[in-house]
Amino acid sequence: MIITRSPLRISVGGGGTDLPSYYEENGGTVFSSLSINKHIYISLNKRFLDTILIRYLENEEVSDLDDIKHDIIRETLKRLKRDFTGLEITSTSDVPGGTGLGSSGAFGVALQMALRQYTNLKSDKYTLASESTIVEKDILLRPIGLQDQYISSFGGLTEFTVLESGNISASQNINSIKTLEIIKDNLFLYFTDYSRDASTILADQSKEMSDSKRSTEFGNIIEMGKFMYKSLVDADLDSYANCMHDYWMLKRERQKTHTLSGINDVYDHLYAKKLISGGKLVGAGGTGFLLLASKTPSKLHSEMKKFGLKQLEFDIDNDGAKVVQC
């Protein structure tokens, strides 16, 4: 049996500019993310029977790859062009999909790694990220960016530079003890109890990117992203939180139709009471998980219980995509 895992992520900065509609028209981009110790798991097992058995939220048993309903699994298997007769594929997750933590990208990366381990194909971090991106973006034509696949593959706290051509380089800083302490002790995720399909939101963002009048605004997002990444690397919580707040106010204005007013009300209440120094919703759109920066965590947790929002405890994942068992 082969088991792989890939981490979910929190976007740090530059979100949205990882869409091709931006970096292809504006000479590239820079974005950064933090992978967390919540994962997608893929397990493969060779069966006695010749049919392919697939287990996720549904169960499928097929003889022909074209009959697979799960589109990422189907197209990944077809693209690899190997014999998968009698294979059992099982997917499990620490966190439900559609909650803004990059689960679709992480799923594709974990699947790539498992299948490449099974077929003895190349599986370095760039290959895992680029191949899973090709399946979703070029074959399935989803309006996705690069962030989710690349941070899930690389792991850690990582900044990615994208050229206009689409070539990507990754920069990982050795995390200081202070940075790790801030991530563990001062950054908190709360589930808003809403999930969504990011496709519509990303499609709208892609249209915005093609509007030359908005290019300055998205250029500012890149610069804010660089600043937030550096602040986190430098363990400067105040600078990171303040910039994250400014970024969220800008994003709220830009995505009025996608952000729920109730979530904004919770955030504004916490900010006014000085229980947080900054925060934002992670991922595309206005639902999912709230990331909050606080120097008074016990008071914040007490207040959040009044709103009935569940905390997701997390830490940094430095491994990225990984074979757990082979």
C-alpha positions as CSV (number, residue, x, y, z in Angstrom):
1,M,0.0,0.0,0.0
2,I,1.1,3.5,-0.8
3,I,0.0,6.5,1.3
4,T,0.8,10.1,0.5
5,R,-0.3,13.4,2.1
6,S,-0.1,17.0,1.1
7,P,-0.8,20.0,3.3
8,L,-3.6,22.6,3.2
9,R,-2.6,26.2,3.2
10,I,-3.1,29.8,4.4
11,S,-2.5,32.4,1.8
12,V,-0.1,35.1,3.1
13,G,0.0,37.7,0.4
14,G,-0.5,38.3,-3.3
15,G,-3.7,36.3,-3.5
16,G,-5.5,36.5,-6.8
17,T,-2.4,37.7,-8.8
18,D,-1.5,34.0,-9.2
19,L,-4.2,33.8,-11.9
20,P,-2.8,33.6,-15.5
21,S,-5.0,36.5,-16.4
22,Y,-2.8,38.7,-14.2
23,Y,0.7,37.4,-14.5
24,E,0.6,36.9,-18.2
25,E,-0.6,40.4,-18.8
26,N,1.5,42.2,-16.2
27,G,4.9,40.7,-16.5
28,G,4.7,38.2,-13.7
29,T,3.8,38.2,-10.0
30,V,4.9,37.3,-6.5
31,F,2.7,35.5,-4.0
32,S,3.3,33.7,-0.7
33,S,1.6,31.0,1.4
34,L,2.0,29.1,4.6
35,S,1.3,25.3,4.6
36,I,-0.4,24.0,7.7
37,N,-0.4,20.6,9.4
38,K,-3.9,19.7,8.1
39,H,-3.7,17.3,5.1
40,I,-5.3,15.5,2.2
41,Y,-4.4,11.8,2.2
42,I,-4.3,9.5,-0.8
43,S,-3.9,5.7,-0.4
44,L,-3.3,3.3,-3.3
45,N,-3.8,-0.5,-3.0
46,K,-3.5,-3.2,-5.6
47,R,-6.8,-5.2,-5.8
48,F,-7.4,-8.9,-6.7
49,L,-10.2,-7.7,-9.1
50,D,-9.4,-6.0,-12.4
51,T,-11.8,-3.0,-11.9
52,I,-10.6,0.3,-10.6
53,L,-12.2,1.2,-7.2
54,I,-12.3,4.8,-6.1
55,R,-13.4,5.9,-2.6
56,Y,-14.0,9.6,-1.6
57,L,-17.3,11.2,-0.7
58,E,-18.7,8.7,-3.2
59,N,-17.7,5.2,-4.2
60,E,-16.9,4.4,-7.9
61,E,-16.0,1.1,-9.5
62,V,-15.2,1.2,-13.2
63,S,-13.4,-0.7,-15.9
64,D,-12.7,2.2,-18.2
65,L,-11.0,5.4,-17.1
66,D,-13.5,7.5,-19.1
67,D,-16.3,6.3,-16.9
68,I,-14.7,7.9,-13.7
69,K,-16.9,10.7,-12.5
70,H,-14.3,12.4,-10.3
71,D,-12.8,14.7,-12.8
72,I,-9.3,15.3,-11.2
73,I,-8.8,11.5,-10.7
74,R,-10.0,10.7,-14.2
75,E,-7.8,13.2,-16.0
76,T,-4.8,12.6,-13.8
77,L,-4.9,8.8,-14.6
78,K,-5.4,9.4,-18.3
79,R,-2.6,11.9,-18.5
80,L,-0.1,9.5,-16.9
81,K,-0.8,6.9,-19.6
82,R,0.0,3.9,-17.4
83,D,-1.8,0.6,-16.6
84,F,-4.0,1.2,-13.5
85,T,-6.0,-2.1,-13.8
86,G,-7.1,-3.4,-10.4
87,L,-6.1,-0.2,-8.5
88,E,-7.9,1.0,-5.4
89,I,-7.7,4.8,-4.7
90,T,-8.9,6.2,-1.4
91,S,-9.0,9.9,-0.4
92,T,-9.5,11.3,3.1
93,S,-9.1,14.8,4.4
94,D,-8.6,16.5,7.8
95,V,-10.8,19.5,6.8
96,P,-13.8,19.6,4.4
97,G,-13.3,20.9,0.9
98,G,-14.7,24.3,-0.2
99,T,-13.5,26.1,3.0
100,G,-10.7,28.2,1.5
101,L,-7.7,26.2,2.5
102,G,-6.7,25.0,-0.9
103,S,-8.1,21.5,-0.7
104,S,-8.5,21.0,-4.4
105,G,-4.9,21.8,-5.2
106,A,-3.7,19.7,-2.3
107,F,-5.8,16.8,-3.5
108,G,-4.2,17.0,-7.0
109,V,-0.7,17.1,-5.5
110,A,-1.2,14.1,-3.2
111,L,-2.8,12.2,-6.0
112,Q,0.1,13.0,-8.4
113,M,2.7,11.9,-5.8
114,A,0.9,8.6,-5.0
115,L,0.4,7.6,-8.7
116,R,4.0,8.6,-9.6
117,Q,5.3,6.5,-6.7
118,Y,3.1,3.6,-7.9
119,T,4.4,3.9,-11.5
120,N,8.0,4.9,-10.7
121,L,7.7,8.3,-12.4
122,K,9.5,11.5,-11.5
123,S,7.9,13.3,-8.5
124,D,10.0,16.3,-7.5
125,K,8.2,19.3,-6.0
126,Y,8.0,21.3,-9.2
127,T,6.7,18.3,-11.2
128,L,4.0,17.6,-8.6
129,A,2.8,21.2,-8.6
130,S,3.0,21.8,-12.3
131,E,1.3,18.6,-13.3
132,S,-1.5,19.0,-10.9
133,T,-2.0,22.6,-12.2
134,I,-2.1,21.4,-15.8
135,V,-4.9,18.9,-15.0
136,E,-7.1,21.5,-13.3
137,K,-6.2,24.6,-15.4
138,D,-5.4,23.3,-18.9
139,I,-7.4,20.1,-19.1
140,L,-10.4,20.8,-16.9
141,L,-10.3,24.5,-17.7
142,R,-11.0,25.6,-14.2
143,P,-10.2,29.3,-13.5
144,I,-7.6,28.5,-10.9
145,G,-4.3,30.1,-10.0
146,L,-1.0,28.6,-9.0
147,Q,-0.9,29.1,-5.2
148,D,-2.7,26.0,-3.9
149,Q,-0.7,23.4,-5.9
150,Y,2.7,25.0,-5.3
151,I,2.5,25.6,-1.6
152,S,1.0,22.1,-1.0
153,S,3.9,20.6,-2.9
154,F,6.7,22.8,-1.3
155,G,5.3,23.3,2.2
156,G,6.6,25.7,4.8
157,L,6.4,29.5,4.6
158,T,7.3,30.1,1.0
159,E,7.3,33.0,-1.5
160,F,6.9,32.2,-5.2
161,T,8.0,34.4,-8.1
162,V,6.2,33.9,-11.4
163,L,7.5,35.2,-14.7
164,E,5.3,36.3,-17.5
165,S,6.1,33.0,-19.2
166,G,4.7,31.1,-16.2
167,N,8.1,29.9,-15.0
168,I,8.1,29.7,-11.2
169,S,10.8,29.9,-8.5
170,A,10.4,29.3,-4.8
171,S,12.1,31.0,-1.9
172,Q,11.9,29.4,1.5
173,N,13.4,31.1,4.5
174,I,14.6,29.2,7.5
175,N,11.9,30.0,10.1
176,S,13.2,31.5,13.3
177,I,11.9,30.3,16.6
178,K,10.1,33.6,17.0
179,T,8.3,33.2,13.7
180,L,7.2,29.7,14.7
181,E,6.0,31.0,18.0
182,I,3.9,33.8,16.3
183,I,2.3,31.3,14.0
184,K,1.5,28.9,16.9
185,D,0.6,31.5,19.6
186,N,-0.8,34.5,17.8
187,L,-2.5,33.3,14.6
188,F,-5.9,31.6,14.8
189,L,-8.3,30.0,12.4
190,Y,-12.0,30.0,12.9
191,F,-14.6,28.3,10.7
192,T,-17.4,30.5,9.6
193,D,-19.6,27.5,9.0
194,Y,-19.9,28.3,5.3
195,S,-18.3,26.5,2.4
196,R,-18.3,27.4,-1.3
197,D,-17.2,26.6,-4.8
198,A,-14.4,28.9,-5.6
199,S,-14.8,28.6,-9.3
200,T,-17.3,31.4,-9.8
201,I,-15.4,33.7,-7.5
202,L,-12.1,33.0,-9.3
203,A,-13.8,33.5,-12.7
204,D,-15.0,36.9,-11.6
205,Q,-11.5,37.7,-10.4
206,S,-10.0,36.6,-13.7
207,K,-12.2,39.1,-15.5
208,E,-11.2,41.8,-13.1
209,M,-7.5,41.1,-13.8
210,S,-8.1,41.8,-17.5
211,D,-9.3,45.3,-16.8
212,S,-6.4,47.6,-17.2
213,K,-8.0,50.1,-14.9
214,R,-7.6,47.6,-12.0
215,S,-3.9,46.9,-12.7
216,T,-2.7,49.4,-10.2
217,E,-4.9,48.0,-7.5
218,F,-3.6,44.5,-8.0
219,G,0.0,45.8,-8.2
220,N,-0.6,47.2,-4.7
221,I,-1.8,43.8,-3.6
222,I,1.5,42.3,-4.7
223,E,3.5,44.9,-2.7
224,M,1.3,44.3,0.3
225,G,1.9,40.6,-0.1
226,K,5.7,41.0,-0.2
227,F,5.5,43.2,3.0
228,M,3.3,40.6,4.8
229,Y,5.6,37.8,3.9
230,K,8.7,39.7,5.1
231,S,7.0,40.8,8.3
232,L,6.1,37.2,9.1
233,V,9.6,36.0,8.3
234,D,11.0,38.8,10.5
235,A,8.6,37.8,13.3
236,D,7.1,41.3,13.2
237,L,3.5,40.5,14.3
238,D,2.3,44.1,14.5
239,S,3.4,44.9,10.9
240,Y,2.0,41.7,9.6
241,A,-1.4,42.1,11.3
242,N,-1.8,45.7,10.4
243,C,-1.1,45.0,6.7
244,M,-3.3,42.0,6.8
245,H,-6.1,44.2,8.1
246,D,-5.6,46.8,5.3
247,Y,-5.5,44.0,2.7
248,W,-8.8,42.5,4.0
249,M,-10.5,45.9,3.9
250,L,-9.4,46.2,0.3
251,K,-10.6,42.7,-0.6
252,R,-13.9,43.2,1.1
253,E,-14.5,46.3,-1.0
254,R,-13.5,44.4,-4.2
255,Q,-15.6,41.3,-3.4
256,K,-18.8,42.9,-2.0
257,T,-21.0,40.4,-3.7
258,H,-19.1,37.4,-2.3
259,T,-18.5,38.4,1.3
260,L,-21.3,37.7,3.8
261,S,-22.2,40.7,5.9
262,G,-22.4,38.5,9.1
263,I,-18.8,37.6,8.8
264,N,-17.8,41.2,8.3
265,D,-19.8,42.1,11.4
266,V,-17.9,39.6,13.5
267,Y,-14.6,40.8,12.3
268,D,-15.5,44.5,12.8
269,H,-16.7,43.7,16.3
270,L,-13.5,42.0,17.3
271,Y,-11.3,44.7,15.7
272,A,-13.3,47.5,17.5
273,K,-12.8,45.7,20.9
274,K,-9.1,45.4,20.2
275,L,-9.3,41.6,20.5
276,I,-7.5,41.3,17.2
277,S,-4.9,43.5,15.5
278,G,-5.7,42.2,12.0
279,G,-7.2,39.3,10.0
280,K,-8.8,38.2,6.8
281,L,-10.8,35.4,5.2
282,V,-8.4,32.9,3.6
283,G,-8.9,31.7,0.1
284,A,-11.0,33.1,-2.7
285,G,-14.4,34.6,-1.7
286,G,-16.2,35.5,1.5
287,T,-16.7,32.3,3.4
288,G,-14.6,29.5,4.9
289,F,-12.0,30.3,7.6
290,L,-11.2,33.5,9.3
291,L,-7.5,34.0,10.1
292,L,-7.1,36.3,13.0
293,A,-4.0,37.8,14.7
294,S,-4.3,38.4,18.4
295,K,-2.1,39.2,21.3
296,T,-4.9,38.3,23.8
297,P,-5.8,34.8,22.6
298,S,-7.8,33.8,25.7
299,K,-10.0,36.8,25.4
300,L,-10.4,36.2,21.7
301,H,-11.4,32.5,22.2
302,S,-13.9,33.5,24.9
303,E,-15.5,36.1,22.6
304,M,-15.6,33.7,19.6
305,K,-17.5,31.1,21.7
306,K,-20.3,33.7,21.9
307,F,-20.5,33.7,18.1
308,G,-20.4,29.9,18.0
309,L,-17.5,29.8,15.6
310,K,-15.3,26.7,15.9
311,Q,-11.5,27.0,16.1
312,L,-9.2,25.0,13.9
313,E,-5.9,24.6,15.8
314,F,-2.9,24.4,13.4
315,D,0.9,24.6,13.2
316,I,3.2,24.9,10.3
317,D,3.9,22.0,7.9
318,N,7.5,22.2,6.6
319,D,7.4,18.9,4.6
320,G,5.0,19.7,1.8
321,A,3.9,16.7,-0.2
322,K,5.2,13.5,1.4
323,V,5.1,9.7,1.0
324,V,3.9,8.4,4.4
325,Q,4.0,4.7,3.5
326,C,5.3,2.8,0.6
